[in-house]
């Protein structure tokens, strides 16, 4: 069992692969405005969680609430969030999952991590079957390979590989909390995948006709 996770794995669902924010998912787009909303980000004091909080702030959310277990980090992050993001019907659940739910070799370093990610994502997938996206929209995604304090704690270094920018998962989270992402209700994607390709052409057709596509389950039987 490896002590360091392999974060180089990248499944390709779209021809375009992104490593940072791009126009279609930019929080500055009026169509993705979060005005009038209150956003709760768990583990939002650092890493990907904080990047998501910043992105929702840039998208104009009325209130961004971050929670965590380290009060000093929360105080510091709250100050940064306030400085960077001036005050500027449907509910949304955006689940930051992980590739560990389907790439088992990647999860060898921590089987319990893959188990909890699988369980959480499957729970939300089942809830999505009970709720219409117009009531509660649920989208799960793998944030990508972002150099966070957690990655550093696993022994990875800034030059270990070409890391994704933290603006990518942050912006995908904002996009996933918009009506544009309703077609992914109850499904799992990678933040690197191009959203314009996902909602057009062959991928759009498959999403419309294959109920198992991009969902957890035993397939091929």
VOBA-1610 file (N, C-alpha, C; in pm, whole numbers, padded with zeros to 5 digits, always signed):
BEGIN
Unk+00085-00120+00000Unk+00000+00000+00000Unk+00088+00125+00000Unk+00064+00214-00091Unk+00143+00336-00101Unk+00101+00437+00004Unk+00199+00512+00056Unk+00169+00618+00153Unk+00134+00749+00084Unk+00160+00755-00046Unk+00134+00878-00121Unk+00035+00848-00234Unk-00075+00921-00242Unk-00175+00893-00346Unk-00124+00929-00485Unk-00167+00851-00585Unk-00136+00882-00724Unk-00244+00975-00777Unk-00210+01100-00801Unk-00310+01198-00846Unk-00293+01232-00993Unk-00219+01147-01067Unk-00194+01176-01208Unk-00302+01118-01299Unk-00385+01029-01245Unk-00490+00963-01325Unk-00594+01064-01373Unk-00628+01057-01503Unk-00726+01151-01558Unk-00811+01081-01665Unk-00935+01041-01632Unk-01022+00984-01734Unk-01065+01094-01830Unk-01084+01060-01956Unk-01119+01161-02056Unk-01261+01136-02106Unk-01352+01223-02068Unk-01490+01216-02118Unk-01513+01320-02225Unk-01435+01429-02220Unk-01447+01537-02319Unk-01312+01558-02386Unk-01313+01608-02509Unk-01188+01630-02581Unk-01108+01744-02520Unk-01179+01840-02460Unk-01112+01952-02393Unk-01099+01920-02244Unk-00979+01939-02191Unk-00953+01918-02049Unk-00899+02048-01991Unk-00956+02092-01880Unk-00920+02221-01822Unk-00841+02205-01691Unk-00755+02304-01665Unk-00676+02304-01542Unk-00701+02428-01459Unk-00777+02521-01514Unk-00809+02644-01442Unk-00946+02694-01491Unk-00995+02801-01430Unk-01127+02853-01467Unk-01128+02896-01614Unk-01243+02879-01680Unk-01258+02920-01820Unk-01395+02987-01835Unk-01420+03058-01946Unk-01539+03144-01957Unk-01672+03080-01920Unk-01697+02956-01961Unk-01829+02896-01939Unk-01863+02877-01791Unk-01760+02864-01706Unk-01786+02842-01563Unk-01739+02959-01478Unk-01706+03070-01541Unk-01656+03186-01466Unk-01762+03241-01371Unk-01729+03258-01242Unk-01825+03314-01146Unk-01870+03455-01181Unk-01799+03521-01270Unk-01836+03658-01308Unk-01950+03662-01411Unk-01986+03547-01466Unk-02096+03543-01564Unk-02228+03580-01496Unk-02304+03672-01551Unk-02434+03708-01492Unk-02527+03589-01479Unk-02517+03494-01574Unk-02604+03377-01570Unk-02578+03287-01450Unk-02460+03299-01389Unk-02424+03216-01274Unk-02433+03294-01143Unk-02494+03410-01148Unk-02504+03494-01028Unk-02566+03418-00911Unk-02506+03434-00793Unk-02557+03372-00671Unk-02622+03476-00580Unk-02656+03590-00637Unk-02720+03698-00559Unk-02847+03647-00493Unk-02865+03687-00368Unk-02984+03646-00293Unk-02970+03513-00223Unk-02855+03449-00237Unk-02836+03317-00178Unk-02741+03319-00059Unk-02762+03226+00031Unk-02671+03201+00142Unk-02602+03068+00114Unk-02470+03067+00116Unk-02392+02948+00081Unk-02317+02897+00203Unk-02330+02769+00233Unk-02257+02705+00343Unk-02151+02614+00285Unk-02024+02637+00323Unk-01913+02555+00275Unk-01851+02485+00394Unk-01864+02353+00400Unk-01801+02277+00508Unk-01652+02262+00479Unk-01571+02261+00583Unk-01424+02259+00568Unk-01381+02371+00473Unk-01434+02489+00499Unk-01410+02600+00408Unk-01298+02694+00446Unk-01215+02654+00543Unk-01110+02745+00589Unk-00981+02734+00510Unk-00968+02631+00426Unk-00843+02613+00352Unk-00867+02528+00228Unk-00766+02522+00142Unk-00769+02433+00027Unk-00885+02454-00066Unk-00942+02344-00113Unk-01050+02348-00211Unk-01175+02412-00152Unk-01203+02385-00025Unk-01319+02445+00040Unk-01313+02597+00039Unk-01196+02652+00068Unk-01182+02798+00068Unk-01192+02854-00074Unk-01137+02779-00172Unk-01148+02823-00311Unk-01293+02828-00355Unk-01374+02733-00308Unk-01517+02733-00340Unk-01585+02853-00276Unk-01550+02882-00151Unk-01608+02998-00082Unk-01575+03128-00156Unk-01451+03142-00200Unk-01409+03261-00275Unk-01490+03273-00405Unk-01506+03160-00475Unk-01578+03163-00603Unk-01723+03205-00584Unk-01789+03156-00478Unk-01927+03197-00453Unk-01933+03344-00414Unk-01830+03393-00346Unk-01824+03534-00314Unk-01813+03619-00440Unk-01729+03574-00533Unk-01713+03646-00660Unk-01842+03642-00742Unk-01922+03537-00720Unk-02049+03524-00794Unk-02161+03604-00729Unk-02129+03677-00622Unk-02226+03769-00563Unk-02319+03712-00460Unk-02283+03597-00398Unk-02369+03540-00294Unk-02386+03641-00180Unk-02508+03651-00127Unk-02533+03746-00018Unk-02452+03712+00105Unk-02445+03584+00136Unk-02370+03539+00254Unk-02296+03411+00219Unk-02169+03403+00259Unk-02091+03281+00244Unk-02046+03240+00384Unk-02092+03125+00428Unk-02059+03075+00562Unk-01959+02962+00549Unk-01845+02974+00616Unk-01746+02867+00616Unk-01736+02807+00756Unk-01725+02676+00762Unk-01712+02607+00890Unk-01592+02514+00886Unk-01534+02490+01001Unk-01418+02402+01013Unk-01389+02373+01158Unk-01279+02304+01184Unk-01247+02262+01321Unk-01135+02343+01384Unk-01070+02427+01305Unk-00958+02507+01356Unk-01000+02653+01359Unk-01025+02706+01478Unk-01078+02842+01491Unk-00982+02946+01436Unk-00851+02928+01458Unk-00754+03027+01410Unk-00753+03032+01257Unk-00763+02916+01192Unk-00769+02912+01046Unk-00898+02976+00995Unk-01008+02950+01067Unk-01136+03008+01028Unk-01132+03160+01037Unk-01072+03211+01145Unk-01062+03356+01161Unk-00980+03419+01049Unk-00867+03355+01016Unk-00780+03406+00911Unk-00849+03401+00775Unk-00916+03289+00747Unk-00983+03273+00618Unk-01103+03366+00604Unk-01174+03389+00715Unk-01287+03481+00712Unk-01241+03622+00676Unk-01127+03661+00731Unk-01072+03792+00701Unk-01036+03803+00553Unk-00970+03699+00499Unk-00932+03699+00358Unk-01056+03702+00269Unk-01156+03624+00307Unk-01279+03616+00229Unk-01349+03751+00224Unk-01353+03819+00337Unk-01417+03950+00345Unk-01343+04053+00261Unk-01210+04046+00263Unk-01129+04141+00187Unk-01142+04119+00036Unk-01145+03993-00005Unk-01145+03962-00148Unk-01284+03973-00211Unk-01385+03942-00133Unk-01522+03941-00187Unk-01604+04046-00116Unk-01608+04163-00169Unk-01687+04270-00110Unk-01834+04231-00116Unk-01916+04291-00027Unk-02057+04255-00026Unk-02118+04279-00165Unk-02142+04232-00210Unk-02191+04251-00344Unk-02349+04240-00360Unk-03573+03016-00470Unk-03655+02913-00511Unk-03596+02777-00498Unk-03477+02766-00596Unk-03425+02630-00595Unk-03308+02619-00499Unk-03299+02505-00430Unk-03186+02479-00341Unk-03088+02390-00415Unk-02959+02399-00376Unk-02856+02324-00447Unk-02766+02252-00347Unk-02728+02129-00380Unk-02626+02056-00305Unk-02515+02024-00402Unk-02397+02080-00379Unk-02281+02054-00463Unk-02185+01970-00380Unk-02167+01846-00419Unk-02087+01750-00342Unk-01947+01738-00400Unk-01845+01777-00322Unk-01706+01760-00365Unk-01666+01617-00332Unk-01670+01532-00431Unk-01638+01391-00413Unk-01492+01369-00450Unk-01459+01254-00508Unk-01320+01226-00546Unk-01316+01115-00649Unk-01207+01111-00726Unk-01191+01005-00825Unk-01183+00869-00757Unk-01158+00867-00625Unk-01145+00742-00551Unk-01272+00658-00558Unk-01386+00718-00596Unk-01510+00641-00601Unk-01511+00544-00719Unk-01422+00566-00819Unk-01422+00476-00934Unk-01282+00433-00976Unk-01179+00502-00930Unk-01041+00464-00963Unk-00978+00402-00839Unk-00998+00272-00821Unk-00959+00209-00696Unk-00808+00208-00669Unk-00720+00193-00772Unk-00577+00203-00743Unk-00538+00336-00680Unk-00605+00444-00721Unk-00578+00575-00663Unk-00608+00576-00514Unk-00706+00494-00473Unk-00751+00493-00334Unk-00674+00397-00246Unk-00573+00328-00301Unk-00498+00230-00222Unk-00434+00292-00099Unk-00399+00420-00108Unk-00330+00484+00005Unk-00421+00499+00125Unk-00553+00497+00105Unk-00647+00513+00216Unk-00784+00456+00177Unk-00804+00326+00196Unk-00932+00263+00159Unk-01052+00328+00226Unk-01035+00373+00351Unk-01148+00433+00422Unk-01191+00563+00355Unk-01096+00633+00295Unk-01127+00758+00224Unk-01219+00728+00105Unk-01183+00626+00027Unk-01265+00589-00088Unk-01403+00543-00043Unk-01408+00469+00068Unk-01535+00419+00119Unk-01630+00532+00157Unk-01578+00631+00230Unk-01664+00741+00273Unk-01708+00827+00154Unk-01618+00849+00058Unk-01655+00926-00061Unk-01762+00853-00142Unk-01745+00720-00154Unk-01843+00640-00225Unk-01979+00646-00158Unk-01978+00629-00026Unk-02103+00627+00050Unk-02176+00760+00040Unk-02101+00870+00058Unk-02163+01002+00052Unk-02220+01033-00084Unk-02144+00999-00188Unk-02189+01026-00325Unk-02310+00940-00360Unk-02309+00813-00317Unk-02422+00725-00345Unk-02548+00772-00272Unk-02532+00820-00149Unk-02647+00873-00075Unk-02712+00988-00151Unk-02631+01082-00197Unk-02685+01197-00270Unk-02743+01155-00405Unk-02682+01053-00466Unk-02735+01002-00592Unk-02876+00946-00573Unk-02897+00875-00462Unk-03029+00820-00434Unk-03129+00931-00401Unk-03083+01032-00327Unk-03173+01144-00296Unk-03215+01217-00423Unk-03124+01222-00520Unk-03156+01289-00647Unk-03266+01216-00722Unk-03281+01087-00696Unk-03389+01011-00760Unk-03524+01046-00697Unk-03520+01092-00574Unk-03644+01124-00503Unk-03684+01271-00521Unk-03586+01356-00548Unk-03613+01499-00561Unk-03593+01545-00705Unk-03681+01628-00753Unk-03663+01689-00884Unk-03556+01797-00874Unk-03484+01820-00982Unk-03378+01922-00980Unk-03435+02061-00955Unk-03562+02080-00987Unk-03625+02210-00963Unk-03651+02233-00815Unk-03648+02126-00735Unk-03665+02138-00590Unk-03530+02143-00519Unk-03450+02040-00541Unk-03314+02035-00485Unk-03223+01975-00592Unk-03135+02055-00647Unk-03044+02009-00751Unk-02916+01955-00688Unk-02876+01833-00727Unk-02760+01767-00667Unk-02660+01730-00776Unk-02538+01779-00764Unk-02430+01745-00857Unk-02305+01713-00777Unk-02240+01600-00807Unk-02115+01562-00741Unk-02000+01576-00841Unk-01882+01616-00792Unk-01768+01626-00884Unk-01636+01602-00813Unk-01541+01552-00892Unk-01402+01538-00846Unk-01334+01671-00871Unk-01273+01733-00769Unk-01219+01868-00785Unk-01094+01878-00870Unk-01023+01765-00888Unk-00899+01770-00964Unk-00778+01755-00873Unk-00662+01768-00931Unk-00537+01758-00856Unk-00493+01899-00817Unk-00533+01941-00699Unk-00502+02076-00649Unk-00404+02065-00533Unk-00301+02148-00535Unk-00201+02143-00427Unk-00256+02215-00305Unk-00302+02139-00210Unk-00364+02191-00088Unk-00279+02153+00033Unk-00309+02208+00151Unk-00238+02165+00272Unk-00249+02014+00295Unk-00363+01955+00257Unk-00380+01811+00272Unk-00285+01735+00180Unk-00270+01782+00056Unk-00178+01718-00038Unk-00034+01727+00014Unk-00001+01842+00069Unk+00132+01860+00127Unk+00152+01764+00243Unk+00047+01743+00321Unk+00056+01652+00435Unk+00081+01508+00394Unk+00040+01472+00272Unk+00063+01336+00222Unk+00204+01319+00166Unk+00283+01426+00167Unk+00420+01416+00119Unk+00439+01464-00023Unk+00335+01515-00085Unk+00346+01567-00221Unk+00406+01708-00218Unk+00476+01743-00326Unk+00542+01873-00334Unk+00487+01953-00452Unk+00516+02082-00451Unk+00465+02169-00557Unk+00516+02128-00695Unk+00632+02063-00699Unk+00687+02021-00827Unk+00663+01872-00854Unk+00575+01809-00775Unk+00546+01667-00794Unk+00479+01641-00928Unk+00395+01732-00972Unk+00327+01723-01101Unk+00272+01860-01137Unk+00209+01869-01252Unk+00147+01994-01294Unk+00009+02003-01231Unk-00001+02081-01123Unk-00125+02087-01046Unk-00232+02170-01115Unk-00359+02137-01086Unk-00470+02220-01132Unk-00479+02344-01045Unk-00524+02454-01103Unk-00544+02577-01026Unk-00669+02563-00940Unk-00665+02616-00817Unk-00781+02600-00729Unk-00904+02677-00776Unk-00885+02765-00875Unk-01001+02835-00931Unk-01092+02740-01010Unk-01036+02626-01054Unk-01116+02532-01133Unk-01227+02468-01050Unk-01196+02399-00939Unk-01306+02342-00860Unk-01398+02448-00799Unk-01341+02563-00764Unk-01424+02670-00710Unk-01529+02716-00809Unk-01488+02734-00934Unk-01580+02781-01037Unk-01678+02672-01080Unk-01632+02547-01082Unk-01723+02437-01115Unk-01834+02427-01011Unk-01800+02451-00885Unk-01901+02447-00778Unk-02008+02553-00801Unk-01966+02673-00841Unk-02062+02780-00870Unk-02150+02742-00988Unk-02088+02691-01094Unk-02165+02650-01213Unk-02263+02538-01179Unk-02219+02443-01095Unk-02305+02330-01057Unk-02426+02375-00977Unk-02417+02493-00916Unk-02529+02548-00839Unk-02611+02644-00924Unk-02617+02617-01054Unk-02696+02699-01145Unk-02788+02609-01227Unk-02888+02670-01290Unk-02981+02593-01372Unk-02912+02529-01492Unk-02798+02584-01533Unk-02727+02528-01648Unk-02680+02385-01623Unk-02662+02349-01495Unk-02612+02216-01460Unk-02723+02118-01425Unk-02848+02157-01447Unk-02961+02071-01410Unk-02956+01936-01481Unk-02896+01931-01600Unk-02890+01805-01674Unk-02798+01702-01607Unk-02719+01746-01508Unk-02629+01656-01435Unk-02685+01619-01298Unk-02810+01646-01275Unk-02874+01616-01146Unk-02853+01469-01110Unk-02789+01445-00994Unk-02765+01309-00947Unk-02646+01239-01009Unk-02565+01311-01085Unk-02451+01248-01153Unk-02317+01301-01100Unk-02210+01234-01143Unk-02074+01264-01099Unk-01988+01300-01219Unk-01913+01410-01208Unk-01823+01451-01316Unk-01686+01488-01259Unk-01593+01509-01348Unk-01463+01566-01311Unk-01465+01715-01344Unk-01404+01794-01257Unk-01402+01939-01281Unk-01324+01974-01407Unk-01234+01886-01449Unk-01152+01912-01568Unk-01231+01899-01698Unk-01344+01831-01694Unk-01421+01809-01816Unk-01489+01938-01863Unk-01496+01954-01993Unk-01554+02074-02052Unk-01707+02069-02044Unk-01768+02165-01976Unk-01913+02161-01955Unk-01991+02183-02084Unk-01933+02257-02178Unk-02002+02279-02305Unk-02012+02150-02385Unk-01909+02067-02377Unk-01914+01937-02445Unk-02010+01842-02375Unk-02015+01850-02242Unk-02104+01761-02168Unk-02251+01785-02203Unk-02284+01909-02235Unk-02425+01940-02262Unk-02456+01952-02411Unk-02374+01889-02494Unk-02398+01894-02638Unk-02354+01763-02705Unk-02399+01743-02826Unk-02354+01630-02907Unk-02381+01493-02848Unk-02284+01402-02867Unk-02299+01263-02825Unk-02312+01249-02674Unk-02240+01332-02599Unk-02247+01323-02453Unk-02385+01365-02403Unk-02442+01468-02462Unk-02577+01510-02425Unk-02676+01398-02452Unk-02662+01335-02569Unk-02753+01226-02606Unk-02740+01109-02509Unk-02617+01078-02471Unk-02598+00966-02378Unk-02655+00998-02240Unk-02636+01121-02194Unk-02691+01161-02065Unk-02843+01154-02065Unk-02903+01183-02179Unk-03049+01181-02189Unk-03105+01039-02196Unk-03023+00945-02249Unk-03074+00811-02275Unk-03015+00701-02188Unk-02904+00728-02121Unk-02839+00626-02038Unk-02849+00667-01892Unk-02942+00608-01820Unk-02966+00646-01681Unk-02850+00610-01589Unk-02763+00518-01633Unk-02651+00474-01549Unk-02524+00555-01572Unk-02520+00630-01680Unk-02400+00705-01717Unk-02365+00809-01610Unk-02239+00807-01565Unk-02188+00899-01463Unk-02260+00884-01329Unk-02302+00760-01300Unk-02361+00730-01170Unk-02293+00607-01111Unk-02292+00598-00978Unk-02234+00483-00910Unk-02325+00362-00925Unk-02266+00244-00949Unk-02346+00122-00957Unk-02264+00008-01013Unk-02323-00110-01017Unk-02260-00227-01077Unk-02308-00232-01221Unk-02220-00198-01313Unk-02259-00188-01453Unk-02205-00309-01532Unk-02266-00336-01644Unk-02218-00443-01731Unk-02286-00576-01708Unk-02382-00582-01616Unk-02452-00708-01591Unk-02575-00720-01680
//
